[in-house]
């Protein structure tokens, strides 16, 4: 799987990239038909503290898969986004099996 990572309004984080790659590698092993992942880590001004955003868009057969999470920690946002994508991938794989 090809992975593109962008950091917006923040410095690139090597540790965050490593965690991301580990999680995406697991997804890629389980769902070999996923072609590409576009990842965006974004820092926004939010008075509530929920200013860390992770967005992931996956390219795969059929409509695009997209998930986004906003929390107070990038690792939490990444975990939430990955779990949402897993749910979507399970659903998509179910449609492949029935056709």
C-alpha positions as CSV (number, residue, x, y, z in Angstrom):
1,X,0.0,0.0,0.0
2,X,1.3,3.5,-0.9
3,X,1.1,6.0,1.9
4,X,1.1,9.8,1.7
5,X,1.4,11.7,5.0
6,X,0.9,15.4,5.4
7,X,1.3,17.6,8.5
8,X,-0.6,20.8,8.6
9,X,0.2,23.7,10.9
10,X,2.7,21.5,12.8
11,X,6.1,19.9,12.5
12,X,6.5,16.4,11.1
13,X,6.6,13.8,13.9
14,X,8.8,10.7,13.3
15,X,7.2,8.8,16.2
16,X,3.7,9.5,15.0
17,X,4.6,8.4,11.5
18,X,6.0,5.1,12.9
19,X,2.8,4.4,14.8
20,X,0.8,5.3,11.7
21,X,2.8,3.0,9.4
22,X,2.5,0.1,11.9
23,X,-1.3,0.4,12.0
24,X,-1.6,0.9,8.2
25,X,0.7,-2.1,7.6
26,X,-1.7,-4.3,9.6
27,X,-4.6,-3.0,7.6
28,X,-2.7,-3.6,4.3
29,X,-2.0,-7.2,5.3
30,X,-5.6,-8.0,6.1
31,X,-7.1,-6.0,3.2
32,X,-4.6,-6.5,0.3
33,X,-7.0,-4.8,-2.1
34,X,-6.4,-1.4,-0.5
35,X,-4.2,0.6,-2.9
36,X,-3.3,3.9,-1.3
37,X,-3.7,5.9,1.9
38,X,-3.7,9.7,2.2
39,X,-3.2,10.8,5.8
40,X,-3.5,14.3,7.2
41,X,-2.5,15.3,10.7
42,X,-3.8,18.8,11.5
43,X,-3.5,21.2,14.4
44,X,-6.3,23.7,14.8
45,X,-7.1,26.4,17.3
46,X,-9.9,25.1,19.5
47,X,-10.6,26.5,23.0
48,X,-12.0,23.2,24.2
49,X,-8.6,21.4,23.7
50,X,-10.0,19.1,20.9
51,X,-7.5,20.6,18.4
52,X,-5.7,17.5,17.1
53,X,-7.2,16.1,13.9
54,X,-6.4,12.9,12.0
55,X,-8.0,12.3,8.5
56,X,-7.3,9.2,6.5
57,X,-8.7,8.5,3.0
58,X,-8.2,5.0,1.5
59,X,-8.2,4.3,-2.2
60,X,-9.7,0.9,-2.9
61,X,-12.2,-0.7,-5.4
62,X,-15.6,1.1,-5.1
63,X,-16.3,4.4,-3.4
64,X,-13.5,6.0,-1.3
65,X,-13.2,5.2,2.3
66,X,-12.8,8.2,4.6
67,X,-12.5,8.7,8.4
68,X,-11.8,11.6,10.6
69,X,-11.3,12.1,14.3
70,X,-10.8,15.1,16.5
71,X,-9.4,14.7,20.0
72,X,-6.9,16.2,22.4
73,X,-4.1,13.8,21.4
74,X,-2.8,12.7,17.9
75,X,-2.4,9.1,18.9
76,X,-6.0,8.9,20.2
77,X,-7.2,10.6,17.0
78,X,-5.2,8.1,14.9
79,X,-6.6,5.1,16.8
80,X,-10.2,6.3,16.4
81,X,-9.7,7.0,12.7
82,X,-8.2,3.5,12.1
83,X,-11.0,1.8,14.0
84,X,-13.6,3.6,11.9
85,X,-11.7,2.6,8.7
86,X,-11.6,-1.1,9.9
87,X,-15.4,-1.0,10.3
88,X,-15.8,0.4,6.8
89,X,-13.3,-2.1,5.4
90,X,-15.2,-5.1,7.0
91,X,-18.4,-3.8,5.5
92,X,-16.8,-3.4,2.0
93,X,-15.2,-6.9,2.2
94,X,-18.6,-8.3,3.0
95,X,-20.0,-6.9,-0.3
96,X,-17.1,-8.5,-2.2
97,X,-18.0,-11.9,-0.8
98,X,-21.6,-11.7,-1.8
99,X,-21.0,-10.9,-5.5
